[in-house]
Amino acid sequence: MEGWYRGLLANTAEISFLPVSQRSPNAPQISVPIMEHPHNDSLIAASAQVHSLTLVTRNVSDFSQVGISLANPWGD
């Protein structure tokens, strides 16, 4: 397990992660009824929207009505 974790850290050393804050001003406005996990998904979508970023996910269907840029590199 420790080897896996060290490998994960080594592979993500140059990747930046945005903090997800429940205080995001857009989170309450983003909730969409079809979202499987509306609270978590709205925070993720709000973070992408606030920072004008593309959300990369396999789960594009839950975010398709939110109005943010989406990408599915897995091509499902």
DAHUVEN-V273289 format. One record per residue. N is the residue number from 1. RES is the residue in one small letter. SS is DSSP state (alpha for helix, beta for strand, coil for the rest). Layout:
{{N;RES;SS} {N;RES;SS}}
//
This chain:
{{1;m;coil} {2;e;alpha} {3;g;alpha} {4;w;alpha} {5;y;alpha} {6;r;alpha} {7;g;alpha} {8;l;alpha} {9;l;alpha} {10;a;alpha} {11;n;alpha} {12;t;coil} {13;a;coil} {14;e;coil} {15;i;coil} {16;s;coil} {17;f;coil} {18;l;coil} {19;p;coil} {20;v;coil} {21;s;coil} {22;q;coil} {23;r;coil} {24;s;coil} {25;p;coil} {26;n;coil} {27;a;alpha} {28;p;alpha} {29;q;alpha} {30;i;alpha} {31;s;coil} {32;v;coil} {33;p;coil} {34;i;coil} {35;m;coil} {36;e;coil} {37;h;coil} {38;p;alpha} {39;h;alpha} {40;n;alpha} {41;d;alpha} {42;s;alpha} {43;l;alpha} {44;i;alpha} {45;a;alpha} {46;a;alpha} {47;s;alpha} {48;a;alpha} {49;q;alpha} {50;v;alpha} {51;h;coil} {52;s;coil} {53;l;coil} {54;t;coil} {55;l;beta} {56;v;beta} {57;t;coil} {58;r;coil} {59;n;coil} {60;v;alpha} {61;s;alpha} {62;d;alpha} {63;f;alpha} {64;s;coil} {65;q;coil} {66;v;coil} {67;g;coil} {68;i;coil} {69;s;coil} {70;l;beta} {71;a;beta} {72;n;coil} {73;p;coil} {74;w;coil} {75;g;coil} {76;d;coil}}
//
